[in-house]
Amino acid sequence: MRGRKPKPTFLRVLDGNAGHRPLNDSEPQPTGDLTDAPSWMTDSQQDGWRFAIANAPQGLLKNLDQSILSIWVVAEDLHRAASQKVAKHGALVRVGENGAWIQNPFLAIQNKQALIMLKAASEMGFTPSSRTRVRLERTRSANVFDDLKSINDDD
């Protein structure tokens, strides 16, 4: 697959379908908000899951997103553990009889998990740049200044 990832249909509709390409009226619409962590996760992974659910915009993560959030949570947990080992032992460690210096093996784990986290985070709208492409229905007014006007009207 070449080029940009396709824009979801609902975003194309919201933006006025600037390219005037035919809309996919058969695009699946996931339902059910994602809440509970899978039972197979460790306690620290379940903590990471709860953190992600509590801090993600309401309505963003659906049941269908369970696997991608699981990938992010496990990578975040492994990244944290590897980071703690690197902090404790340093980026270089001595090995063998002659005490040769090598890169701490946990540094490679830390770096790999960071890449996995970034990829999964981008898919879910967890990064600052990916959040600019996500639109959620607002229950409050679209203009943030409207709320300030109502405060001023109370005087």
N, CA, C and O atoms as a GROMACS GRO file, in nm:
protein
  620
    1MET      N    1   0.085  -0.118   0.000
    1MET     CA    2   0.000   0.000   0.000
    1MET      C    3   0.089   0.124   0.000
    1MET      O    4   0.178   0.137   0.084
    2ARG      N    5   0.065   0.215  -0.094
    2ARG     CA    6   0.147   0.333  -0.105
    2ARG      C    7   0.069   0.457  -0.063
    2ARG      O    8  -0.054   0.458  -0.062
    3GLY      N    9   0.144   0.560  -0.029
    3GLY     CA   10   0.082   0.688   0.003
    3GLY      C   11   0.027   0.695   0.143
    3GLY      O   12   0.056   0.611   0.228
    4ARG      N   13  -0.052   0.799   0.166
    4ARG     CA   14  -0.111   0.822   0.298
    4ARG      C   15  -0.214   0.716   0.332
    4ARG      O   16  -0.272   0.652   0.244
    5LYS      N   17  -0.237   0.700   0.461
    5LYS     CA   18  -0.346   0.615   0.505
    5LYS      C   19  -0.476   0.685   0.466
    5LYS      O   20  -0.484   0.808   0.472
    6PRO      N   21  -0.576   0.608   0.426
    6PRO     CA   22  -0.702   0.673   0.389
    6PRO      C   23  -0.767   0.739   0.510
    6PRO      O   24  -0.759   0.690   0.622
    7LYS      N   25  -0.831   0.850   0.484
    7LYS     CA   26  -0.901   0.924   0.589
    7LYS      C   27  -1.035   0.854   0.615
    7LYS      O   28  -1.105   0.818   0.521
    8PRO      N   29  -1.071   0.834   0.742
    8PRO     CA   30  -1.200   0.771   0.771
    8PRO      C   31  -1.315   0.851   0.710
    8PRO      O   32  -1.310   0.974   0.703
    9THR      N   33  -1.418   0.780   0.666
    9THR     CA   34  -1.530   0.843   0.596
    9THR      C   35  -1.595   0.953   0.679
    9THR      O   36  -1.627   1.060   0.626
   10PHE      N   37  -1.615   0.929   0.809
   10PHE     CA   38  -1.683   1.031   0.890
   10PHE      C   39  -1.602   1.160   0.894
   10PHE      O   40  -1.660   1.269   0.903
   11LEU      N   41  -1.468   1.152   0.888
   11LEU     CA   42  -1.386   1.272   0.885
   11LEU      C   43  -1.398   1.342   0.750
   11LEU      O   44  -1.399   1.465   0.742
   12ARG      N   45  -1.406   1.263   0.644
   12ARG     CA   46  -1.424   1.324   0.511
   12ARG      C   47  -1.556   1.398   0.503
   12ARG      O   48  -1.564   1.506   0.445
   13VAL      N   49  -1.661   1.341   0.561
   13VAL     CA   50  -1.792   1.406   0.561
   13VAL      C   51  -1.786   1.536   0.642
   13VAL      O   52  -1.836   1.640   0.598
   14LEU      N   53  -1.724   1.530   0.760
   14LEU     CA   54  -1.714   1.649   0.844
   14LEU      C   55  -1.636   1.761   0.775
   14LEU      O   56  -1.667   1.879   0.792
   15ASP      N   57  -1.535   1.722   0.698
   15ASP     CA   58  -1.453   1.821   0.629
   15ASP      C   59  -1.511   1.863   0.495
   15ASP      O   60  -1.450   1.942   0.424
   16GLY      N   61  -1.629   1.812   0.459
   16GLY     CA   62  -1.694   1.854   0.336
   16GLY      C   63  -1.651   1.776   0.212
   16GLY      O   64  -1.680   1.819   0.100
   17ASN      N   65  -1.583   1.664   0.229
   17ASN     CA   66  -1.538   1.581   0.117
   17ASN      C   67  -1.472   1.666   0.009
   17ASN      O   68  -1.516   1.670  -0.106
   18ALA      N   69  -1.365   1.733   0.048
   18ALA     CA   70  -1.296   1.827  -0.040
   18ALA      C   71  -1.252   1.764  -0.171
   18ALA      O   72  -1.252   1.831  -0.275
   19GLY      N   73  -1.215   1.636  -0.170
   19GLY     CA   74  -1.169   1.570  -0.292
   19GLY      C   75  -1.282   1.523  -0.382
   19GLY      O   76  -1.258   1.480  -0.494
   20HIS      N   77  -1.405   1.531  -0.334
   20HIS     CA   78  -1.525   1.490  -0.408
   20HIS      C   79  -1.518   1.346  -0.458
   20HIS      O   80  -1.578   1.312  -0.560
   21ARG      N   81  -1.445   1.262  -0.386
   21ARG     CA   82  -1.440   1.120  -0.420
   21ARG      C   83  -1.562   1.052  -0.360
   21ARG      O   84  -1.618   1.100  -0.262
   22PRO      N   85  -1.604   0.940  -0.418
   22PRO     CA   86  -1.720   0.869  -0.362
   22PRO      C   87  -1.694   0.827  -0.217
   22PRO      O   88  -1.584   0.782  -0.184
   23LEU      N   89  -1.795   0.841  -0.133
   23LEU     CA   90  -1.782   0.803   0.008
   23LEU      C   91  -1.809   0.654   0.024
   23LEU      O   92  -1.891   0.596  -0.048
   24ASN      N   93  -1.740   0.592   0.118
   24ASN     CA   94  -1.760   0.451   0.148
   24ASN      C   95  -1.879   0.439   0.242
   24ASN      O   96  -1.865   0.460   0.363
   25ASP      N   97  -1.995   0.406   0.188
   25ASP     CA   98  -2.114   0.395   0.272
   25ASP      C   99  -2.122   0.260   0.342
   25ASP      O  100  -2.217   0.234   0.416
   26SER      N  101  -2.023   0.173   0.318
   26SER     CA  102  -2.020   0.042   0.383
   26SER      C  103  -1.911   0.032   0.489
   26SER      O  104  -1.882  -0.076   0.539
   27GLU      N  105  -1.851   0.146   0.524
   27GLU     CA  106  -1.744   0.144   0.623
   27GLU      C  107  -1.799   0.100   0.758
   27GLU      O  108  -1.900   0.153   0.804
   28PRO      N  109  -1.734   0.003   0.822
   28PRO     CA  110  -1.784  -0.044   0.952
   28PRO      C  111  -1.772   0.064   1.059
   28PRO      O  112  -1.674   0.139   1.062
   29GLN      N  113  -1.870   0.072   1.146
   29GLN     CA  114  -1.870   0.167   1.256
   29GLN      C  115  -1.866   0.088   1.388
   29GLN      O  116  -1.967   0.031   1.428
   30PRO      N  117  -1.749   0.083   1.454
   30PRO     CA  118  -1.740   0.006   1.578
   30PRO      C  119  -1.830   0.064   1.686
   30PRO      O  120  -1.854   0.185   1.691
   31THR      N  121  -1.879  -0.022   1.773
   31THR     CA  122  -1.967   0.020   1.881
   31THR      C  123  -1.911  -0.026   2.014
   31THR      O  124  -1.818  -0.106   2.019
   32GLY      N  125  -1.966   0.024   2.121
   32GLY     CA  126  -1.929  -0.017   2.255
   32GLY      C  127  -1.799   0.044   2.301
   32GLY      O  128  -1.693   0.017   2.243
   33ASP      N  129  -1.805   0.126   2.404
   33ASP     CA  130  -1.684   0.188   2.457
   33ASP      C  131  -1.598   0.084   2.528
   33ASP      O  132  -1.648  -0.003   2.599
   34LEU      N  133  -1.469   0.094   2.507
   34LEU     CA  134  -1.372   0.005   2.569
   34LEU      C  135  -1.356   0.044   2.716
   34LEU      O  136  -1.336   0.161   2.747
   35THR      N  137  -1.364  -0.054   2.805
   35THR     CA  138  -1.352  -0.024   2.948
   35THR      C  139  -1.255  -0.118   3.019
   35THR      O  140  -1.147  -0.075   3.058
   36ASP      N  141  -1.291  -0.242   3.037
   36ASP     CA  142  -1.215  -0.333   3.122
   36ASP      C  143  -1.095  -0.394   3.053
   36ASP      O  144  -1.100  -0.430   2.936
   37ALA      N  145  -0.986  -0.406   3.129
   37ALA     CA  146  -0.864  -0.468   3.078
   37ALA      C  147  -0.885  -0.618   3.065
   37ALA      O  148  -0.963  -0.677   3.140
   38PRO      N  149  -0.816  -0.681   2.970
   38PRO     CA  150  -0.823  -0.827   2.959
   38PRO      C  151  -0.771  -0.894   3.087
   38PRO      O  152  -0.680  -0.842   3.151
   39SER      N  153  -0.829  -1.006   3.122
   39SER     CA  154  -0.794  -1.074   3.247
   39SER      C  155  -0.651  -1.129   3.245
   39SER      O  156  -0.594  -1.152   3.352
   40TRP      N  157  -0.593  -1.151   3.129
   40TRP     CA  158  -0.460  -1.209   3.120
   40TRP      C  159  -0.349  -1.109   3.152
   40TRP      O  160  -0.233  -1.148   3.169
   41MET      N  161  -0.381  -0.982   3.160
   41MET     CA  162  -0.278  -0.881   3.186
   41MET      C  163  -0.229  -0.886   3.331
   41MET      O  164  -0.303  -0.922   3.422
   42THR      N  165  -0.102  -0.850   3.348
   42THR     CA  166  -0.046  -0.843   3.482
   42THR      C  167  -0.106  -0.722   3.555
   42THR      O  168  -0.174  -0.639   3.494
   43ASP      N  169  -0.081  -0.714   3.684
   43ASP     CA  170  -0.134  -0.600   3.762
   43ASP      C  171  -0.082  -0.467   3.708
   43ASP      O  172  -0.158  -0.371   3.696
   44SER      N  173   0.048  -0.460   3.676
   44SER     CA  174   0.103  -0.334   3.626
   44SER      C  175   0.046  -0.301   3.487
   44SER      O  176   0.026  -0.184   3.455
   45GLN      N  177   0.020  -0.402   3.406
   45GLN     CA  178  -0.040  -0.378   3.276
   45GLN      C  179  -0.185  -0.331   3.292
   45GLN      O  180  -0.230  -0.244   3.218
   46GLN      N  181  -0.257  -0.389   3.387
   46GLN     CA  182  -0.394  -0.344   3.411
   46GLN      C  183  -0.395  -0.200   3.462
   46GLN      O  184  -0.487  -0.125   3.429
   47ASP      N  185  -0.295  -0.161   3.540
   47ASP     CA  186  -0.282  -0.021   3.582
   47ASP      C  187  -0.262   0.069   3.459
   47ASP      O  188  -0.324   0.175   3.449
   48GLY      N  189  -0.177   0.026   3.367
   48GLY     CA  190  -0.154   0.102   3.244
   48GLY      C  191  -0.280   0.112   3.160
   48GLY      O  192  -0.307   0.216   3.100
   49TRP      N  193  -0.356   0.004   3.155
   49TRP     CA  194  -0.484   0.003   3.082
   49TRP      C  195  -0.579   0.106   3.142
   49TRP      O  196  -0.638   0.188   3.070
   50ARG      N  197  -0.594   0.102   3.274
   50ARG     CA  198  -0.684   0.196   3.341
   50ARG      C  199  -0.640   0.341   3.318
   50ARG      O  200  -0.724   0.429   3.298
   51PHE      N  201  -0.510   0.365   3.320
   51PHE     CA  202  -0.458   0.499   3.292
   51PHE      C  203  -0.497   0.543   3.151
   51PHE      O  204  -0.544   0.655   3.132
   52ALA      N  205  -0.478   0.455   3.052
   52ALA     CA  206  -0.510   0.489   2.913
   52ALA      C  207  -0.659   0.517   2.897
   52ALA      O  208  -0.696   0.615   2.832
   53ILE      N  209  -0.743   0.434   2.955
   53ILE     CA  210  -0.889   0.452   2.944
   53ILE      C  211  -0.930   0.582   3.012
   53ILE      O  212  -1.013   0.657   2.959
   54ALA      N  213  -0.874   0.609   3.129
   54ALA     CA  214  -0.912   0.730   3.205
   54ALA      C  215  -0.867   0.858   3.135
   54ALA      O  216  -0.931   0.962   3.151
   55ASN      N  217  -0.759   0.852   3.059
   55ASN     CA  218  -0.704   0.973   2.999
   55ASN      C  219  -0.731   0.988   2.850
   55ASN      O  220  -0.699   1.091   2.791
   56ALA      N  221  -0.789   0.886   2.787
   56ALA     CA  222  -0.827   0.898   2.645
   56ALA      C  223  -0.957   0.978   2.636
   56ALA      O  224  -1.039   0.971   2.727
   57PRO      N  225  -0.975   1.053   2.529
   57PRO     CA  226  -1.102   1.124   2.514
   57PRO      C  227  -1.220   1.028   2.519
   57PRO      O  228  -1.215   0.920   2.460
   58GLN      N  229  -1.324   1.066   2.588
   58GLN     CA  230  -1.441   0.980   2.603
   58GLN      C  231  -1.499   0.947   2.465
   58GLN      O  232  -1.520   1.036   2.382
   59GLY      N  233  -1.525   0.819   2.443
   59GLY     CA  234  -1.584   0.774   2.318
   59GLY      C  235  -1.482   0.742   2.210
   59GLY      O  236  -1.521   0.695   2.102
   60LEU      N  237  -1.354   0.766   2.234
   60LEU     CA  238  -1.252   0.741   2.132
   60LEU      C  239  -1.226   0.592   2.113
   60LEU      O  240  -1.224   0.543   2.000
   61LEU      N  241  -1.207   0.520   2.223
   61LEU     CA  242  -1.170   0.379   2.215
   61LEU      C  243  -1.295   0.291   2.220
   61LEU      O  244  -1.376   0.302   2.312
   62LYS      N  245  -1.308   0.206   2.121
   62LYS     CA  246  -1.421   0.115   2.110
   62LYS      C  247  -1.375  -0.028   2.136
   62LYS      O  248  -1.255  -0.055   2.137
   63ASN      N  249  -1.470  -0.119   2.158
   63ASN     CA  250  -1.436  -0.258   2.186
   63ASN      C  251  -1.344  -0.318   2.081
   63ASN      O  252  -1.258  -0.400   2.113
   64LEU      N  253  -1.362  -0.279   1.958
   64LEU     CA  254  -1.280  -0.329   1.849
   64LEU      C  255  -1.133  -0.290   1.865
   64LEU      O  256  -1.045  -0.354   1.807
   65ASP      N  257  -1.105  -0.186   1.943
   65ASP     CA  258  -0.969  -0.136   1.963
   65ASP      C  259  -0.894  -0.209   2.074
   65ASP      O  260  -0.781  -0.172   2.108
   66GLN      N  261  -0.954  -0.313   2.131
   66GLN     CA  262  -0.892  -0.382   2.244
   66GLN      C  263  -0.752  -0.433   2.210
   66GLN      O  264  -0.660  -0.419   2.290
   67SER      N  265  -0.734  -0.492   2.093
   67SER     CA  266  -0.603  -0.551   2.060
   67SER      C  267  -0.496  -0.443   2.045
   67SER      O  268  -0.383  -0.463   2.090
   68ILE      N  269  -0.528  -0.332   1.982
   68ILE     CA  270  -0.426  -0.227   1.964
   68ILE      C  271  -0.392  -0.161   2.097
   68ILE      O  272  -0.277  -0.126   2.120
   69LEU      N  273  -0.492  -0.144   2.184
   69LEU     CA  274  -0.462  -0.088   2.316
   69LEU      C  275  -0.381  -0.189   2.398
   69LEU      O  276  -0.293  -0.149   2.474
   70SER      N  277  -0.410  -0.318   2.382
   70SER     CA  278  -0.332  -0.421   2.452
   70SER      C  279  -0.186  -0.415   2.410
   70SER      O  280  -0.096  -0.427   2.494
   71ILE      N  281  -0.162  -0.397   2.281
   71ILE     CA  282  -0.024  -0.386   2.231
   71ILE      C  283   0.045  -0.266   2.296
   71ILE      O  284   0.159  -0.276   2.341
   72TRP      N  285  -0.025  -0.152   2.301
   72TRP     CA  286   0.033  -0.032   2.360
   72TRP      C  287   0.062  -0.053   2.509
   72TRP      O  288   0.168  -0.014   2.558
   73VAL      N  289  -0.032  -0.112   2.581
   73VAL     CA  290  -0.016  -0.132   2.725
   73VAL      C  291   0.100  -0.226   2.756
   73VAL      O  292   0.180  -0.197   2.845
   74VAL      N  293   0.110  -0.338   2.685
   74VAL     CA  294   0.219  -0.432   2.708
   74VAL      C  295   0.353  -0.368   2.674
   74VAL      O  296   0.451  -0.384   2.747
   75ALA      N  297   0.357  -0.296   2.563
   75ALA     CA  298   0.482  -0.227   2.525
   75ALA      C  299   0.520  -0.123   2.629
   75ALA      O  300   0.638  -0.108   2.662
   76GLU      N  301   0.421  -0.050   2.680
   76GLU     CA  302   0.448   0.052   2.782
   76GLU      C  303   0.502  -0.013   2.910
   76GLU      O  304   0.593   0.041   2.973
   77ASP      N  305   0.447  -0.127   2.946
   77ASP     CA  306   0.491  -0.199   3.066
   77ASP      C  307   0.635  -0.250   3.048
   77ASP      O  308   0.718  -0.235   3.138
   78LEU      N  309   0.663  -0.310   2.933
   78LEU     CA  310   0.799  -0.359   2.907
   78LEU      C  311   0.898  -0.243   2.896
   78LEU      O  312   1.012  -0.254   2.940
   79HIS      N  313   0.855  -0.132   2.837
   79HIS     CA  314   0.940  -0.014   2.825
   79HIS      C  315   0.976   0.039   2.964
   79HIS      O  316   1.091   0.075   2.989
   80ARG      N  317   0.878   0.044   3.053
   80ARG     CA  318   0.902   0.093   3.189
   80ARG      C  319   1.001   0.002   3.261
   80ARG      O  320   1.095   0.051   3.324
   81ALA      N  321   0.981  -0.129   3.252
   81ALA     CA  322   1.071  -0.224   3.320
   81ALA      C  323   1.213  -0.214   3.265
   81ALA      O  324   1.310  -0.212   3.340
   82ALA      N  325   1.225  -0.207   3.132
   82ALA     CA  326   1.358  -0.195   3.072
   82ALA      C  327   1.423  -0.062   3.108
   82ALA      O  328   1.544  -0.057   3.131
   83SER      N  329   1.345   0.044   3.112
   83SER     CA  330   1.398   0.177   3.149
   83SER      C  331   1.453   0.176   3.291
   83SER      O  332   1.555   0.238   3.318
   84GLN      N  333   1.385   0.106   3.380
   84GLN     CA  334   1.432   0.096   3.518
   84GLN      C  335   1.564   0.021   3.525
   84GLN      O  336   1.653   0.057   3.603
   85LYS      N  337   1.579  -0.084   3.444
   85LYS     CA  338   1.705  -0.160   3.442
   85LYS      C  339   1.818  -0.075   3.384
   85LYS      O  340   1.931  -0.078   3.434
   86VAL      N  341   1.789   0.000   3.280
   86VAL     CA  342   1.891   0.086   3.220
   86VAL      C  343   1.931   0.196   3.319
   86VAL      O  344   2.049   0.229   3.331
   87ALA      N  345   1.833   0.250   3.390
   87ALA     CA  346   1.864   0.354   3.490
   87ALA      C  347   1.951   0.297   3.602
   87ALA      O  348   2.039   0.366   3.653
   88LYS      N  349   1.926   0.174   3.638
   88LYS     CA  350   2.001   0.111   3.749
   88LYS      C  351   2.143   0.072   3.707
   88LYS      O  352   2.238   0.093   3.783
   89HIS      N  353   2.158   0.015   3.587
   89HIS     CA  354   2.287  -0.041   3.546
   89HIS      C  355   2.362   0.042   3.443
   89HIS      O  356   2.480   0.017   3.418
   90GLY      N  357   2.296   0.141   3.383
   90GLY     CA  358   2.361   0.225   3.282
   90GLY      C  359   2.341   0.172   3.141
   90GLY      O  360   2.294   0.060   3.121
   91ALA      N  361   2.377   0.255   3.044
   91ALA     CA  362   2.361   0.217   2.904
   91ALA      C  363   2.466   0.116   2.860
   91ALA      O  364   2.444   0.041   2.764
   92LEU      N  365   2.580   0.113   2.929
   92LEU     CA  366   2.686   0.016   2.900
   92LEU      C  367   2.708  -0.070   3.023
   92LEU      O  368   2.704  -0.022   3.136
   93VAL      N  369   2.733  -0.200   3.000
   93VAL     CA  370   2.761  -0.293   3.109
   93VAL      C  371   2.885  -0.374   3.075
   93VAL      O  372   2.916  -0.396   2.958
   94ARG      N  373   2.954  -0.419   3.178
   94ARG     CA  374   3.073  -0.503   3.158
   94ARG      C  375   3.032  -0.649   3.157
   94ARG      O  376   2.949  -0.693   3.237
   95VAL      N  377   3.092  -0.725   3.064
   95VAL     CA  378   3.062  -0.868   3.054
   95VAL      C  379   3.190  -0.946   3.032
   95VAL      O  380   3.293  -0.890   2.993
   96GLY      N  381   3.182  -1.073   3.058
   96GLY     CA  382   3.293  -1.164   3.030
   96GLY      C  383   3.407  -1.152   3.130
   96GLY      O  384   3.406  -1.068   3.220
   97GLU      N  385   3.505  -1.238   3.110
   97GLU     CA  386   3.621  -1.243   3.199
   97GLU      C  387   3.706  -1.118   3.189
   97GLU      O  388   3.764  -1.074   3.288
   98ASN      N  389   3.714  -1.059   3.070
   98ASN     CA  390   3.799  -0.940   3.054
   98ASN      C  391   3.724  -0.810   3.084
   98ASN      O  392   3.782  -0.702   3.078
   99GLY      N  393   3.597  -0.821   3.118
   99GLY     CA  394   3.519  -0.703   3.155
   99GLY      C  395   3.494  -0.606   3.040
   99GLY      O  396   3.494  -0.485   3.059
  100ALA      N  397   3.473  -0.661   2.922
  100ALA     CA  398   3.448  -0.576   2.805
  100ALA      C  399   3.314  -0.504   2.819
  100ALA      O  400   3.218  -0.559   2.873
  101TRP      N  401   3.310  -0.382   2.770
  101TRP     CA  402   3.188  -0.302   2.775
  101TRP      C  403   3.099  -0.336   2.656
  101TRP      O  404   3.147  -0.344   2.542
  102ILE      N  405   2.970  -0.355   2.682
  102ILE     CA  406   2.872  -0.373   2.574
  102ILE      C  407   2.750  -0.289   2.607
  102ILE      O  408   2.731  -0.243   2.720
  103GLN      N  409   2.668  -0.270   2.506
  103GLN     CA  410   2.541  -0.200   2.528
  103GLN      C  411   2.454  -0.286   2.618
  103GLN      O  412   2.444  -0.407   2.598
  104ASN      N  413   2.393  -0.223   2.716
  104ASN     CA  414   2.301  -0.293   2.805
  104ASN      C  415   2.190  -0.356   2.721
  104ASN      O  416   2.123  -0.284   2.646
  105PRO      N  417   2.169  -0.487   2.731
  105PRO     CA  418   2.063  -0.552   2.652
  105PRO      C  419   1.924  -0.491   2.678
  105PRO      O  420   1.838  -0.495   2.590
  106PHE      N  421   1.903  -0.436   2.794
  106PHE     CA  422   1.774  -0.374   2.824
  106PHE      C  423   1.753  -0.244   2.745
  106PHE      O  424   1.640  -0.199   2.727
  107LEU      N  425   1.863  -0.184   2.698
  107LEU     CA  426   1.850  -0.064   2.616
  107LEU      C  427   1.784  -0.095   2.483
  107LEU      O  428   1.703  -0.017   2.434
  108ALA      N  429   1.818  -0.210   2.424
  108ALA     CA  430   1.755  -0.252   2.299
  108ALA      C  431   1.606  -0.279   2.321
  108ALA      O  432   1.523  -0.244   2.237
  109ILE      N  433   1.572  -0.341   2.433
  109ILE     CA  434   1.432  -0.366   2.465
  109ILE      C  435   1.358  -0.234   2.483
  109ILE      O  436   1.248  -0.215   2.431
  110GLN      N  437   1.419  -0.145   2.557
  110GLN     CA  438   1.360  -0.013   2.581
  110GLN      C  439   1.330   0.058   2.449
  110GLN      O  440   1.221   0.111   2.430
  111ASN      N  441   1.428   0.060   2.359
  111ASN     CA  442   1.411   0.128   2.231
  111ASN      C  443   1.305   0.061   2.144
  111ASN      O  444   1.225   0.130   2.082
  112LYS      N  445   1.303  -0.072   2.138
  112LYS     CA  446   1.205  -0.144   2.057
  112LYS      C  447   1.063  -0.119   2.109
  112LYS      O  448   0.971  -0.098   2.030
  113GLN      N  449   1.045  -0.123   2.240
  113GLN     CA  450   0.912  -0.100   2.297
  113GLN      C  451   0.866   0.043   2.275
  113GLN      O  452   0.746   0.068   2.257
  114ALA      N  453   0.960   0.137   2.275
  114ALA     CA  454   0.924   0.277   2.247
  114ALA      C  455   0.869   0.289   2.106
  114ALA      O  456   0.772   0.362   2.085
  115LEU      N  457   0.929   0.220   2.009
  115LEU     CA  458   0.879   0.224   1.871
  115LEU      C  459   0.741   0.162   1.860
  115LEU      O  460   0.654   0.214   1.789
  116ILE      N  461   0.720   0.050   1.928
  116ILE     CA  462   0.589  -0.016   1.927
  116ILE      C  463   0.485   0.076   1.989
  116ILE      O  464   0.375   0.090   1.937
  117MET      N  465   0.520   0.138   2.102
  117MET     CA  466   0.427   0.230   2.168
  117MET      C  467   0.389   0.345   2.077
  117MET      O  468   0.272   0.380   2.067
  118LEU      N  469   0.488   0.405   2.010
  118LEU     CA  470   0.461   0.518   1.922
  118LEU      C  471   0.370   0.480   1.806
  118LEU      O  472   0.279   0.555   1.771
  119LYS      N  473   0.393   0.364   1.748
  119LYS     CA  474   0.309   0.319   1.636
  119LYS      C  475   0.166   0.294   1.683
  119LYS      O  476   0.071   0.340   1.619
  120ALA      N  477   0.150   0.223   1.794
  120ALA     CA  478   0.016   0.196   1.846
  120ALA      C  479  -0.052   0.326   1.891
  120ALA      O  480  -0.171   0.346   1.868
  121ALA      N  481   0.024   0.414   1.954
  121ALA     CA  482  -0.031   0.542   2.001
  121ALA      C  483  -0.082   0.625   1.884
  121ALA      O  484  -0.186   0.690   1.894
  122SER      N  485  -0.008   0.624   1.775
  122SER     CA  486  -0.050   0.699   1.658
  122SER      C  487  -0.180   0.643   1.599
  122SER      O  488  -0.266   0.719   1.555
  123GLU      N  489  -0.194   0.512   1.599
  123GLU     CA  490  -0.316   0.449   1.548
  123GLU      C  491  -0.438   0.485   1.633
  123GLU      O  492  -0.549   0.493   1.581
  124MET      N  493  -0.416   0.506   1.762
  124MET     CA  494  -0.529   0.533   1.853
  124MET      C  495  -0.553   0.681   1.878
  124MET      O  496  -0.646   0.716   1.950
  125GLY      N  497  -0.471   0.766   1.821
  125GLY     CA  498  -0.490   0.909   1.843
  125GLY      C  499  -0.432   0.955   1.976
  125GLY      O  500  -0.480   1.052   2.034
  126PHE      N  501  -0.328   0.886   2.025
  126PHE     CA  502  -0.267   0.919   2.153
  126PHE      C  503  -0.153   1.019   2.141
  126PHE      O  504  -0.110   1.074   2.243
  127THR      N  505  -0.104   1.046   2.021
  127THR     CA  506   0.008   1.140   2.007
  127THR      C  507  -0.047   1.278   1.972
  127THR      O  508  -0.156   1.289   1.916
  128PRO      N  509   0.028   1.383   2.002
  128PRO     CA  510  -0.020   1.518   1.971
  128PRO      C  511  -0.055   1.537   1.823
  128PRO      O  512  -0.157   1.598   1.791
  129SER      N  513   0.028   1.485   1.734
  129SER     CA  514  -0.002   1.503   1.591
  129SER      C  515  -0.120   1.419   1.546
  129SER      O  516  -0.197   1.463   1.461
  130SER      N  517  -0.136   1.298   1.600
  130SER     CA  518  -0.250   1.216   1.559
  130SER      C  519  -0.380   1.269   1.618
  130SER      O  520  -0.486   1.248   1.559
  131ARG      N  521  -0.374   1.338   1.732
  131ARG     CA  522  -0.497   1.396   1.789
  131ARG      C  523  -0.554   1.506   1.702
  131ARG      O  524  -0.674   1.532   1.706
  132THR      N  525  -0.470   1.571   1.623
  132THR     CA  526  -0.522   1.676   1.536
  132THR      C  527  -0.610   1.620   1.427
  132THR      O  528  -0.689   1.693   1.367
  133ARG      N  529  -0.597   1.488   1.398
  133ARG     CA  530  -0.678   1.426   1.293
  133ARG      C  531  -0.803   1.358   1.348
  133ARG      O  532  -0.882   1.304   1.270
  134VAL      N  533  -0.823   1.360   1.480
  134VAL     CA  534  -0.938   1.294   1.541
  134VAL      C  535  -1.044   1.398   1.574
  134VAL      O  536  -1.013   1.504   1.627
  135ARG      N  537  -1.168   1.366   1.541
  135ARG     CA  538  -1.279   1.454   1.575
  135ARG      C  539  -1.382   1.373   1.652
  135ARG      O  540  -1.421   1.265   1.608
  136LEU      N  541  -1.424   1.424   1.765
  136LEU     CA  542  -1.528   1.359   1.845
  136LEU      C  543  -1.645   1.454   1.858
  136LEU      O  544  -1.628   1.576   1.855
  137GLU      N  545  -1.764   1.397   1.873
  137GLU     CA  546  -1.881   1.482   1.894
  137GLU      C  547  -1.870   1.547   2.030
  137GLU      O  548  -1.838   1.482   2.130
  138ARG      N  549  -1.896   1.676   2.034
  138ARG     CA  550  -1.891   1.750   2.161
  138ARG      C  551  -2.031   1.762   2.218
  138ARG      O  552  -2.128   1.782   2.145
  139THR      N  553  -2.040   1.750   2.348
  139THR     CA  554  -2.169   1.769   2.413
  139THR      C  555  -2.185   1.916   2.450
  139THR      O  556  -2.298   1.964   2.467
  140ARG      N  557  -2.075   1.986   2.464
  140ARG     CA  558  -2.079   2.129   2.495
  140ARG      C  559  -2.073   2.208   2.366
  140ARG      O  560  -2.063   2.150   2.258
  141SER      N  561  -2.080   2.337   2.376
  141SER     CA  562  -2.077   2.421   2.256
  141SER      C  563  -1.943   2.404   2.185
  141SER      O  564  -1.840   2.378   2.247
  142ALA      N  565  -1.947   2.420   2.053
  142ALA     CA  566  -1.826   2.404   1.972
  142ALA      C  567  -1.727   2.516   1.997
  142ALA      O  568  -1.606   2.496   1.983
  143ASN      N  569  -1.776   2.633   2.034
  143ASN     CA  570  -1.691   2.748   2.057
  143ASN      C  571  -1.661   2.757   2.207
  143ASN      O  572  -1.752   2.778   2.287
  144VAL      N  573  -1.535   2.740   2.245
  144VAL     CA  574  -1.498   2.741   2.386
  144VAL      C  575  -1.530   2.875   2.452
  144VAL      O  576  -1.545   2.881   2.573
  145PHE      N  577  -1.538   2.982   2.373
  145PHE     CA  578  -1.566   3.113   2.430
  145PHE      C  579  -1.713   3.131   2.465
  145PHE      O  580  -1.745   3.221   2.543
  146ASP      N  581  -1.803   3.048   2.410
  146ASP     CA  582  -1.945   3.057   2.445
  146ASP      C  583  -1.966   3.033   2.594
  146ASP      O  584  -2.050   3.096   2.657
  147ASP      N  585  -1.888   2.940   2.651
  147ASP     CA  586  -1.900   2.911   2.795
  147ASP      C  587  -1.858   3.033   2.876
  147ASP      O  588  -1.915   3.060   2.982
  148LEU      N  589  -1.758   3.106   2.829
  148LEU     CA  590  -1.714   3.225   2.901
  148LEU      C  591  -1.820   3.335   2.893
  148LEU      O  592  -1.837   3.411   2.989
  149LYS      N  593  -1.891   3.345   2.781
  149LYS     CA  594  -1.997   3.444   2.767
  149LYS      C  595  -2.106   3.421   2.869
  149LYS      O  596  -2.159   3.517   2.926
  150SER      N  597  -2.141   3.295   2.894
  150SER     CA  598  -2.248   3.266   2.989
  150SER      C  599  -2.207   3.303   3.131
  150SER      O  600  -2.291   3.341   3.212
  151ILE      N  601  -2.080   3.292   3.162
  151ILE     CA  602  -2.031   3.333   3.295
  151ILE      C  603  -2.046   3.484   3.309
  151ILE      O  604  -2.090   3.532   3.414
  152ASN      N  605  -2.011   3.558   3.205
  152ASN     CA  606  -2.019   3.703   3.207
  152ASN      C  607  -2.165   3.751   3.215
  152ASN      O  608  -2.192   3.854   3.276
  153ASP      N  609  -2.260   3.677   3.155
  153ASP     CA  610  -2.401   3.714   3.156
  153ASP      C  611  -2.461   3.703   3.296
  153ASP      O  612  -2.562   3.768   3.324
  154ASP      N  613  -2.401   3.622   3.384
  154ASP     CA  614  -2.454   3.604   3.519
  154ASP      C  615  -2.433   3.725   3.607
  154ASP      O  616  -2.498   3.737   3.710
  155ASP      N  617  -2.344   3.817   3.569
  155ASP     CA  618  -2.312   3.934   3.652
  155ASP      C  619  -2.424   4.034   3.657
  155ASP      O  620  -2.412   4.137   3.723
   0.00000   0.00000   0.00000
